[in-house]
Amino acid sequence: MLYRETGQFKTSYSADQAIFPIFQDRMFILGWLIVAFIAVPLMASEYWFQIILIPFLVFSLATLGLNILVGYCGQISLGTGGFMAVGAFSAYKLATNVPELNIIFVILISGLITALVGILFGLPSLRIKGFYLAVATLAAQFFLIWMFNKFGWFVNYSPSGSIAIPPMEIFGVMVTSAKADPVARYYLALGFTVVLALLAKNLVRGPTGRAWMAIRDMDIAAEIIGIKPLATKLKAFAVSSFFIGVAGALYFSAWSGTAESDAFDINLSFNILFMVIIGGLGSVVGSFMGAAFIVLLPIFLTNLFVGELGFSALTAKHLEITIFGALIIFFLAVEPHGLARMWQVTKEKLRIWPFPH
């Protein structure tokens, strides 16, 4: 009875096409935004910011970017870690070579640079797809990491090969480096995540999103009705890479503060792909659910296996990997559309409760 749209009449096309046409959905999202922007900074500890909240925002953005490419456009990619590395190293070069540049523009330009790299590696998508495209993006993953390891220019010729973000401010408040307040770094990541999530939601609902989904469902039929496959696929690679590049820049500037190329290896690409699968392909909210699940599950399992059951850290890590694999199989077999579909079914049941389903 709390989730019914009975009596909520739409009197215009804009109201009917609103992102959240039901009043309860608008209140639900508004409540989450109030919690995120007001309650969390007042209540959360530094541990929560550093271990849970900021990583969740960074990985949500990266998962959303990959979901645009894989879930909405149907183009498989295994190079997410490499594209995040492009965003991180671009942010480092911009922050150190152009210190007067505002951190917001540093992150946005890093995303644009990553988008250009994504377009370059998306060119083969016109001729190949499926497993072969996955191999091509996997090659991009290894090539990008090799490039950042091989050429010292990307790390300003640092002997260790690691990079560190210099202190940068927004309106006089330091938001990067270890000296920055965790709340300020949290707000930096939260602001980008909310704005880009809204942008993604509008993109997938409009002509661009419909073209992506037409290519995903049947590219030959999409081409027959006038959709240009190359332009549509490259646009998906560009937008996806932009989101992932911004996530990489936030990973470096708002979360870790330091990084090296090995932090963006193939394991990171697989973890983000797992977030997409568990959260739900072709779902914006599913990207956040998958990121939350993957960020929180290792913490829960570590506390359970090591803290409660007394297992060694190595054994706990092996069990964690095993559980991840089992969950992937479960979601692929039982609910291929992931947590987002479960949430959708729950809402549909609430709308007709207490009547039979």
C-alpha positions as CSV (number, residue, x, y, z in Angstrom):
1,M,0.0,0.0,0.0
2,L,3.0,2.3,0.4
3,Y,4.1,1.8,-3.2
4,R,1.2,2.5,-5.5
5,E,0.8,5.0,-8.3
6,T,-3.0,5.0,-8.0
7,G,-4.3,8.6,-8.4
8,Q,-0.9,9.9,-9.7
9,F,-2.1,11.3,-13.1
10,K,0.2,12.5,-15.8
11,T,-1.0,15.6,-17.6
12,S,1.9,16.2,-19.9
13,Y,4.5,14.3,-21.9
14,S,7.3,15.6,-19.7
15,A,5.6,14.2,-16.6
16,D,5.0,10.9,-18.3
17,Q,8.7,10.7,-19.5
18,A,10.2,11.8,-16.2
19,I,13.1,9.7,-14.8
20,F,11.1,8.9,-11.7
21,P,7.4,9.3,-12.7
22,I,6.1,7.8,-9.4
23,F,6.1,10.0,-6.3
24,Q,7.4,7.2,-4.1
25,D,10.4,6.7,-6.3
26,R,11.2,10.5,-6.2
27,M,11.0,10.5,-2.4
28,F,13.1,7.3,-2.2
29,I,15.9,8.9,-4.3
30,L,15.6,12.2,-2.5
31,G,16.0,10.3,0.8
32,W,19.1,8.6,-0.4
33,L,20.6,11.9,-1.5
34,I,19.9,13.5,1.8
35,V,21.6,10.6,3.6
36,A,24.6,10.7,1.2
37,F,25.1,14.5,1.3
38,I,24.1,15.3,4.9
39,A,23.8,12.3,7.2
40,V,26.8,10.3,6.1
41,P,29.4,13.1,6.5
42,L,28.1,13.8,10.0
43,M,28.1,10.2,11.2
44,A,30.7,8.2,9.3
45,S,34.2,7.6,10.6
46,E,37.5,7.9,8.7
47,Y,37.5,4.1,8.4
48,W,34.1,4.2,6.6
49,F,35.2,6.9,4.2
50,Q,38.5,5.2,3.3
51,I,37.5,1.6,3.2
52,I,33.8,1.6,2.2
53,L,32.2,4.8,1.0
54,I,34.8,6.3,-1.4
55,P,35.7,2.9,-2.9
56,F,32.0,2.3,-3.4
57,L,31.6,5.6,-5.3
58,V,34.6,5.0,-7.4
59,F,33.7,1.5,-8.4
60,S,30.1,2.4,-8.9
61,L,31.2,4.9,-11.5
62,A,33.5,2.4,-13.2
63,T,30.8,-0.2,-13.2
64,L,28.3,2.2,-14.7
65,G,30.8,3.0,-17.5
66,L,31.3,-0.7,-18.2
67,N,27.6,-1.3,-18.0
68,I,26.9,1.3,-20.7
69,L,29.2,-0.6,-23.1
70,V,28.4,-4.2,-22.1
71,G,24.8,-4.0,-20.8
72,Y,23.3,-1.4,-23.1
73,C,25.4,-1.7,-26.3
74,G,26.3,-5.4,-26.0
75,Q,30.1,-4.9,-26.6
76,I,32.2,-7.1,-24.4
77,S,35.2,-5.4,-22.7
78,L,37.9,-6.8,-20.5
79,G,40.1,-3.7,-20.5
80,T,38.4,-1.7,-17.7
81,G,41.5,-1.7,-15.5
82,G,43.6,-0.3,-18.3
83,F,41.2,2.5,-19.1
84,M,41.1,3.4,-15.4
85,A,44.9,3.5,-15.5
86,V,44.6,6.0,-18.4
87,G,42.4,8.2,-16.2
88,A,44.7,8.0,-13.2
89,F,47.9,8.7,-15.1
90,S,46.3,11.5,-17.1
91,A,45.1,13.1,-13.9
92,Y,48.7,12.8,-12.5
93,K,50.3,14.4,-15.5
94,L,47.7,17.3,-15.6
95,A,48.0,17.9,-11.9
96,T,51.8,18.0,-11.9
97,N,52.4,19.7,-15.3
98,V,49.5,22.2,-15.0
99,P,49.3,22.8,-11.2
100,E,47.0,25.9,-11.7
101,L,44.3,23.7,-13.2
102,N,41.3,23.1,-11.0
103,I,41.0,19.4,-9.8
104,I,37.4,19.3,-11.4
105,F,38.9,20.1,-14.8
106,V,41.7,17.7,-14.2
107,I,39.3,14.9,-13.7
108,L,37.1,15.9,-16.6
109,I,40.0,16.2,-19.0
110,S,41.3,12.8,-17.8
111,G,37.9,11.3,-18.7
112,L,38.1,12.9,-22.2
113,I,41.6,11.6,-22.7
114,T,40.4,8.1,-21.7
115,A,37.4,8.5,-24.1
116,L,39.8,9.1,-27.0
117,V,41.8,6.0,-26.0
118,G,38.5,4.1,-25.8
119,I,37.5,5.2,-29.3
120,L,40.9,4.0,-30.6
121,F,40.5,0.5,-29.1
122,G,36.8,0.4,-30.1
123,L,37.5,0.6,-33.8
124,P,37.8,-3.2,-34.1
125,S,34.2,-3.5,-32.9
126,L,32.9,-2.8,-36.4
127,R,34.5,-6.1,-37.7
128,I,34.6,-8.3,-34.7
129,K,32.3,-9.0,-31.8
130,G,31.7,-11.4,-28.9
131,F,34.7,-13.5,-27.9
132,Y,37.0,-11.8,-30.4
133,L,36.2,-8.3,-29.2
134,A,36.8,-9.5,-25.6
135,V,40.3,-10.6,-26.7
136,A,40.9,-7.2,-28.4
137,T,40.0,-5.3,-25.3
138,L,42.1,-7.7,-23.2
139,A,45.0,-6.8,-25.5
140,A,44.3,-3.2,-24.7
141,Q,44.4,-3.9,-21.0
142,F,47.9,-5.5,-21.2
143,F,49.2,-2.9,-23.7
144,L,48.2,0.1,-21.6
145,I,49.7,-1.4,-18.4
146,W,52.9,-2.2,-20.3
147,M,53.1,1.3,-21.7
148,F,52.8,2.9,-18.3
149,N,55.5,0.6,-17.0
150,K,57.8,1.0,-19.9
151,F,57.9,4.8,-20.4
152,G,59.1,6.9,-17.5
153,W,57.5,10.0,-18.9
154,F,54.1,8.9,-17.5
155,V,55.5,8.8,-13.9
156,N,57.7,11.9,-14.4
157,Y,60.7,9.5,-14.4
158,S,60.1,8.3,-10.8
159,P,62.5,5.5,-9.9
160,S,59.8,3.6,-8.1
161,G,57.3,3.9,-10.9
162,S,54.6,5.1,-8.5
163,I,52.6,8.4,-8.7
164,A,51.3,10.6,-6.0
165,I,48.6,13.3,-6.3
166,P,49.8,16.8,-5.2
167,P,47.6,18.8,-2.8
168,M,44.8,20.5,-4.7
169,E,41.9,22.7,-3.5
170,I,38.3,23.6,-4.4
171,F,37.1,26.9,-3.0
172,G,40.0,26.9,-0.5
173,V,39.3,23.4,0.7
174,M,41.9,20.7,0.2
175,V,40.4,17.7,-1.5
176,T,43.4,15.6,-2.6
177,S,46.6,14.1,-0.9
178,A,46.9,12.4,2.5
179,K,46.4,15.8,4.2
180,A,42.9,16.3,2.8
181,D,39.9,15.7,5.1
182,P,38.2,12.4,4.2
183,V,34.9,14.2,4.1
184,A,36.2,16.6,1.4
185,R,37.5,13.6,-0.7
186,Y,34.1,11.9,-0.2
187,Y,32.2,14.9,-1.5
188,L,34.5,15.1,-4.5
189,A,33.7,11.5,-5.4
190,L,30.1,11.8,-4.5
191,G,29.5,14.9,-6.7
192,F,31.0,13.3,-9.8
193,T,29.1,10.1,-9.2
194,V,25.7,11.7,-8.8
195,V,26.1,14.0,-11.8
196,L,27.4,11.3,-14.1
197,A,24.8,8.8,-12.9
198,L,22.1,11.3,-13.8
199,L,23.8,11.9,-17.2
200,A,23.9,8.1,-17.8
201,K,20.2,7.7,-16.9
202,N,19.2,10.4,-19.4
203,L,21.5,9.0,-22.1
204,V,20.1,5.5,-21.9
205,R,16.5,6.7,-22.0
206,G,17.0,8.9,-25.1
207,P,17.8,8.2,-28.8
208,T,21.4,7.3,-28.0
209,G,20.4,4.6,-25.5
210,R,17.8,3.2,-27.9
211,A,20.4,3.0,-30.6
212,W,22.8,1.2,-28.3
213,M,20.1,-1.3,-27.3
214,A,19.1,-1.9,-31.0
215,I,22.8,-2.7,-31.7
216,R,22.9,-5.0,-28.7
217,D,19.7,-6.9,-29.6
218,M,20.4,-7.4,-33.3
219,D,23.0,-5.2,-35.1
220,I,22.0,-6.2,-38.6
221,A,18.4,-5.2,-38.0
222,A,19.5,-2.0,-36.4
223,E,21.6,-1.1,-39.5
224,I,18.6,-1.9,-41.7
225,I,16.4,0.6,-39.9
226,G,19.1,3.4,-40.3
227,I,21.3,3.1,-37.2
228,K,25.0,3.5,-38.1
229,P,26.8,0.6,-36.4
230,L,30.3,2.2,-36.3
231,A,29.2,5.6,-35.0
232,T,26.9,4.0,-32.4
233,K,29.5,1.5,-31.1
234,L,32.2,4.1,-31.0
235,K,29.9,6.5,-29.1
236,A,29.4,3.7,-26.6
237,F,33.1,3.1,-26.3
238,A,33.7,6.9,-25.9
239,V,31.0,7.4,-23.2
240,S,31.9,4.2,-21.4
241,S,35.6,5.1,-21.4
242,F,34.9,8.6,-20.2
243,F,33.0,7.3,-17.2
244,I,35.8,4.8,-16.5
245,G,38.5,7.4,-16.9
246,V,36.8,9.7,-14.4
247,A,36.5,6.7,-12.1
248,G,40.3,6.1,-12.5
249,A,41.1,9.7,-11.8
250,L,38.9,9.6,-8.7
251,Y,40.6,6.3,-7.7
252,F,43.9,8.1,-7.8
253,S,43.0,11.6,-6.5
254,A,40.1,11.0,-4.0
255,W,40.8,7.6,-2.7
256,S,44.3,6.2,-2.8
257,G,46.3,9.4,-3.3
258,T,49.1,7.2,-4.8
259,A,49.1,4.6,-7.4
260,E,51.2,2.4,-9.7
261,S,50.3,0.7,-12.9
262,D,50.0,-2.8,-11.3
263,A,47.0,-1.5,-9.3
264,F,45.0,-1.5,-12.5
265,D,45.8,-5.0,-13.6
266,I,43.4,-7.6,-15.1
267,N,42.1,-8.6,-11.7
268,L,40.5,-5.1,-11.4
269,S,38.9,-5.5,-14.8
270,F,37.4,-8.8,-13.8
271,N,36.1,-7.4,-10.5
272,I,34.3,-4.6,-12.2
273,L,32.9,-7.1,-14.7
274,F,31.6,-9.1,-11.7
275,M,30.0,-6.0,-10.4
276,V,28.1,-5.6,-13.7
277,I,27.0,-9.2,-13.8
278,I,25.9,-9.3,-10.1
279,G,24.3,-5.9,-10.2
280,G,22.5,-6.4,-13.5
281,L,23.3,-5.9,-17.2
282,G,21.7,-2.8,-18.7
283,S,20.7,-1.2,-15.4
284,V,22.0,2.1,-13.8
285,V,20.8,1.2,-10.4
286,G,22.2,-2.3,-10.8
287,S,25.7,-0.8,-11.2
288,F,25.4,0.7,-7.8
289,M,24.0,-2.5,-6.3
290,G,26.8,-4.6,-7.8
291,A,29.5,-2.2,-6.6
292,A,28.1,-2.2,-3.1
293,F,27.9,-6.0,-3.1
294,I,31.5,-6.5,-4.2
295,V,32.9,-3.8,-1.9
296,L,31.0,-4.9,1.2
297,L,31.3,-8.7,0.7
298,P,35.1,-9.0,1.2
299,I,34.9,-6.9,4.4
300,F,32.1,-9.1,5.7
301,L,33.9,-12.4,4.7
302,T,37.2,-11.2,6.2
303,N,35.5,-10.3,9.5
304,L,33.7,-13.7,9.5
305,F,36.5,-16.0,8.5
306,V,39.4,-14.2,10.2
307,G,37.7,-12.4,13.1
308,E,35.0,-14.9,14.1
309,L,36.2,-18.3,12.8
310,G,39.9,-17.8,13.2
311,F,41.0,-18.7,9.7
312,S,44.3,-17.4,8.3
313,A,44.2,-14.5,6.0
314,L,45.4,-16.6,3.1
315,T,42.6,-19.2,3.6
316,A,40.1,-16.4,4.0
317,K,41.2,-15.0,0.6
318,H,40.9,-18.3,-1.1
319,L,37.4,-18.8,0.3
320,E,36.5,-15.3,-0.8
321,I,37.5,-16.0,-4.4
322,T,35.5,-19.3,-4.3
323,I,32.4,-17.6,-3.0
324,F,32.8,-14.9,-5.7
325,G,32.9,-17.6,-8.4
326,A,29.9,-19.4,-6.9
327,L,27.9,-16.1,-6.9
328,I,28.7,-15.5,-10.5
329,I,27.5,-18.9,-11.5
330,F,24.4,-18.4,-9.3
331,F,23.4,-15.1,-10.9
332,L,24.1,-16.3,-14.4
333,A,22.0,-19.4,-13.9
334,V,19.2,-18.2,-11.6
335,E,18.8,-14.5,-12.3
336,P,20.9,-13.3,-15.3
337,H,19.7,-9.7,-14.8
338,G,21.2,-9.6,-11.3
339,L,20.2,-7.7,-8.2
340,A,18.5,-5.0,-10.2
341,R,15.9,-7.5,-11.5
342,M,15.3,-8.8,-8.0
343,W,14.7,-5.2,-6.9
344,Q,12.3,-4.6,-9.8
345,V,10.4,-7.8,-9.0
346,T,10.1,-6.7,-5.4
347,K,8.6,-3.4,-6.4
348,E,6.2,-5.1,-8.7
349,K,5.0,-7.3,-5.9
350,L,4.6,-4.3,-3.6
351,R,2.4,-2.5,-6.1
352,I,-0.2,-5.3,-6.1
353,W,0.2,-6.5,-2.5
354,P,-1.8,-8.0,-0.7
355,F,-3.5,-9.5,-3.8
356,P,-2.2,-12.8,-5.3
357,H,0.8,-12.6,-7.7
